Amino acid sequence: MKIGLFGINSGICANPEVASRVARHAEAAGIESVWTGEHVVLPDPRQPPSPAAPDYAMLHPSTSLAFLAAVTERMKLGTGITLIAQRNPLVLAKEMASLDYVSHGRLILGIGAGYLYQEFDALGVPFRQRGARTDEAIQVLRTLWNDPNPSFSGRFWDFRNIQAMPRPVQDGGPPIVVGGTSEAALKRTAESCQGWYGFAMNVEQTREVLHRLHQYPGGSDLEVSVTPSMRLNPQLVQEFASIGVHRLVSLIPNEEMRILQLIDDLAPLAGE
């Protein structure tokens, strides 16, 4: 089992000195990856479905992970998740190719369509188009990362006679992992991406989603990552492994000493 940490860009880890100490300690302990969350803005005052208070600190994922790439050597760097429906995918392709390049090929690009309608409104992006924009953006990323002469003509984006260098270090570009449990998200995962990421889920919830995912062609040949809704222990790791989970990404607390202790507790579980 691969063991990761979620929240390396937010809360107390928005402090770069804390994030650096946490990442170095995690890498030394054998933790496989660190993961970011993303919200460009949060509603103020807080209102549903916002996940956090408006003053909750959250660094931009690629900025945080580029910083951590410079203080680590082997650890994978994951976005959990990047809201690509809100973004211009040409800019995102350059951003994430640059991150993969400076980290020597360590990026895992977790993506999602998004759910916080207030954020979409503030950004001027139609909330009802988020699924279609996500699907098209994936195609744009792949085109810019792989085609010798990138060109694209779609519903939202159209380009030709351009180049965006350097390309990602990883052949074909960073693996794309889809977050979400809707049928659209699972279909997107199986048809277009390399993995699925479930957030705040228990074993039974994960089992049910994987059953649905496996109904799609290619849905059983993907890397599965889950952030459990409970603290990890050896029995839980085995239960998740038995249903086909490859990586468990633990939530981290908002206190540095507790994070370091959590890492020490998780280290023996890596590779279980």
C-alpha positions in Angstrom: 0.0 0.0 0.0 1.2 3.5 -0.9 0.7 6.0 1.9 0.2 9.7 1.3 -0.7 12.8 3.2 -3.5 15.2 2.3 -3.5 18.9 3.1 0.2 19.9 2.6 -0.8 23.4 1.2 -3.5 24.4 3.7 -4.1 25.2 7.4 -0.8 25.2 9.3 1.0 23.8 6.3 0.2 27.0 4.4 3.3 28.2 6.4 6.1 27.1 4.1 8.5 26.4 6.9 6.0 24.0 8.5 5.2 22.4 5.1 9.0 21.9 4.4 9.6 20.2 7.8 6.5 18.0 7.3 7.5 17.0 3.8 11.1 16.2 4.7 10.0 14.2 7.7 7.5 12.3 5.6 10.0 11.5 2.8 12.5 10.2 5.4 9.8 8.0 6.9 8.9 6.4 3.6 5.7 8.3 2.9 5.1 8.0 -0.8 3.3 11.3 -1.6 1.8 14.6 -0.4 -1.4 16.1 -1.8 -2.9 19.5 -2.0 -6.5 20.7 -2.0 -7.8 23.7 -4.1 -10.2 26.5 -3.8 -9.4 29.8 -5.5 -11.9 31.7 -3.3 -14.3 30.7 -0.6 -17.7 32.4 0.2 -17.7 35.1 2.9 -19.6 34.6 5.1 -19.4 30.8 4.9 -22.4 29.1 3.4 -23.1 25.7 2.1 -21.5 23.8 0.3 -18.3 25.6 1.3 -15.9 23.2 3.0 -14.1 25.8 5.1 -14.3 29.2 6.7 -13.5 32.2 4.4 -10.2 32.9 6.3 -8.9 29.3 6.0 -5.4 29.5 4.4 -4.9 27.5 1.2 -1.9 28.0 -1.1 -2.2 27.5 -4.8 -1.4 23.9 -5.5 1.4 24.2 -8.1 3.1 27.0 -6.1 3.1 24.8 -2.9 4.2 21.7 -4.7 7.0 23.4 -6.7 8.3 24.7 -3.4 8.2 21.2 -1.9 9.8 19.7 -5.0 12.9 21.8 -4.1 13.1 20.4 -0.5 12.4 16.7 -1.3 13.9 14.2 -3.8 11.7 11.2 -4.3 8.2 12.0 -3.0 5.3 12.1 -5.4 3.5 15.4 -5.5 -0.3 15.2 -6.0 -3.1 17.7 -6.5 -6.2 16.4 -4.7 -7.8 18.0 -6.6 -7.3 20.7 -9.2 -10.6 22.2 -10.4 -9.9 22.3 -14.1 -13.4 23.4 -15.2 -12.5 26.8 -13.7 -9.3 27.1 -15.6 -8.1 27.9 -19.0 -6.6 24.5 -19.9 -3.8 26.0 -22.0 -2.6 27.9 -19.0 -3.1 24.8 -16.8 -1.1 22.7 -19.3 1.8 25.0 -19.0 1.5 25.3 -15.2 1.4 21.5 -14.6 4.1 20.7 -17.3 6.3 23.2 -15.5 5.7 21.6 -12.2 6.4 18.1 -13.6 9.6 19.5 -15.2 11.0 21.2 -12.1 10.1 18.1 -9.9 11.8 15.7 -12.4 8.6 13.9 -13.2 7.0 13.5 -9.7 3.5 15.1 -10.4 0.2 13.3 -10.1 -2.5 15.5 -11.5 -5.7 14.9 -9.5 -8.7 16.8 -11.2 -12.3 17.4 -10.5 -15.2 19.3 -12.0 -16.0 21.2 -8.8 -19.1 21.7 -6.6 -18.8 25.2 -5.0 -21.1 27.2 -7.2 -20.2 30.5 -5.4 -16.6 30.0 -6.6 -17.7 29.5 -10.2 -19.9 32.6 -10.0 -17.0 34.7 -8.7 -14.7 33.4 -11.5 -17.3 34.1 -14.2 -17.4 30.4 -15.2 -20.8 28.8 -15.9 -21.4 26.3 -13.1 -23.8 24.1 -15.3 -21.0 23.7 -17.9 -18.4 22.3 -15.5 -18.7 18.7 -16.6 -18.4 19.5 -20.3 -15.6 21.9 -19.7 -13.7 19.3 -17.6 -14.0 16.7 -20.4 -12.8 19.1 -23.0 -10.0 20.4 -20.8 -8.5 16.9 -20.4 -8.3 16.6 -24.2 -6.6 20.0 -24.4 -4.0 19.0 -21.8 -3.2 15.7 -23.6 -2.9 17.6 -26.9 -0.5 20.2 -25.6 1.6 17.6 -23.8 1.9 15.0 -26.6 1.1 16.2 -30.1 4.1 17.4 -32.2 2.0 20.2 -33.6 -0.8 20.9 -31.1 -4.2 21.9 -32.5 -7.7 21.6 -31.1 -11.2 22.6 -32.1 -13.9 22.1 -29.5 -16.9 23.7 -27.8 -14.9 25.9 -25.5 -11.3 26.1 -26.8 -9.8 26.4 -30.3 -6.2 26.7 -31.2 -3.5 25.8 -33.8 0.0 26.9 -34.9 1.3 27.0 -31.3 3.8 25.3 -29.0 4.2 25.2 -25.2 7.6 24.1 -24.1 9.0 22.4 -22.1 6.8 19.3 -22.2 6.3 17.3 -19.0 9.1 14.9 -18.0 6.7 11.9 -17.7 6.0 10.2 -21.0 2.5 11.2 -22.1 2.3 13.8 -19.3 1.5 13.4 -15.6 -1.0 10.7 -14.7 -4.5 12.2 -14.4 -6.6 11.0 -11.5 -10.3 11.9 -11.2 -12.0 12.8 -8.0 -15.7 12.3 -7.5 -18.4 9.7 -7.2 -21.0 10.8 -9.8 -21.6 8.7 -12.8 -20.1 11.4 -15.0 -16.9 11.4 -12.9 -16.6 7.6 -13.0 -17.2 7.5 -16.8 -14.6 10.2 -17.2 -12.1 8.2 -15.1 -12.5 5.0 -17.1 -12.5 6.7 -20.5 -9.8 9.3 -20.2 -7.6 9.0 -17.1 -5.2 6.8 -15.2 -6.7 6.7 -11.7 -9.6 7.5 -9.4 -9.5 9.4 -6.1 -12.1 9.0 -3.4 -12.2 11.6 -0.6 -13.4 11.0 3.1 -14.7 7.5 2.4 -14.9 4.3 4.4 -14.3 0.8 3.0 -18.0 0.0 2.2 -18.5 3.3 0.4 -15.3 2.7 -1.6 -16.3 -0.8 -2.4 -19.7 0.4 -3.8 -18.0 3.1 -6.0 -15.4 0.7 -7.3 -18.2 -1.7 -8.2 -19.8 1.1 -10.3 -16.4 2.1 -11.8 -15.7 -1.5 -12.9 -18.8 -1.5 -15.0 -17.1 0.8 -17.5 -14.6 -0.6 -20.0 -11.1 0.0 -18.5 -12.6 0.8 -15.2 -10.9 -2.1 -13.4 -7.4 -1.2 -14.7 -6.9 2.0 -12.8 -4.8 3.1 -9.8 -7.2 3.8 -6.9 -6.4 6.3 -4.2 -8.6 7.1 -1.2 -8.5 9.5 1.7 -10.2 7.5 4.4 -12.8 9.0 6.7 -11.1 7.5 9.7 -7.6 7.2 11.1 -5.5 4.5 9.5 -4.4 1.3 11.2 -3.0 -2.0 9.9 -6.4 -3.7 9.8 -7.9 -0.8 7.8 -5.0 -0.8 5.4 -5.6 -4.5 4.7 -9.4 -4.0 4.3 -8.8 -1.2 1.7 -6.1 -3.3 -0.1 -8.5 -6.3 -0.3 -11.0 -4.3 -2.4 -8.4 -2.9 -4.8 -7.2 0.3 -3.3 -3.5 1.1 -4.1 -2.9 4.3 -2.2 -4.3 5.7 1.1 -3.9 9.5 1.6 -4.4 10.4 5.2 -5.8 13.7 6.3 -3.3 15.6 8.4 -4.2 17.5 11.6 -3.7 21.3 12.0 -0.9 21.1 14.5 2.8 20.5 13.5 3.7 18.1 16.3 0.6 16.0 15.7 1.4 15.8 12.0 4.9 14.6 12.7 3.6 12.0 15.1 1.0 10.9 12.5 3.8 10.4 10.0 5.7 8.2 12.5 2.6 6.2 13.1 1.9 5.8 9.4 5.5 4.9 8.4 5.2 1.2 9.3 2.0 0.9 7.2 3.8 2.0 4.0 4.2 -1.1 1.8 1.9 -3.3 4.0 
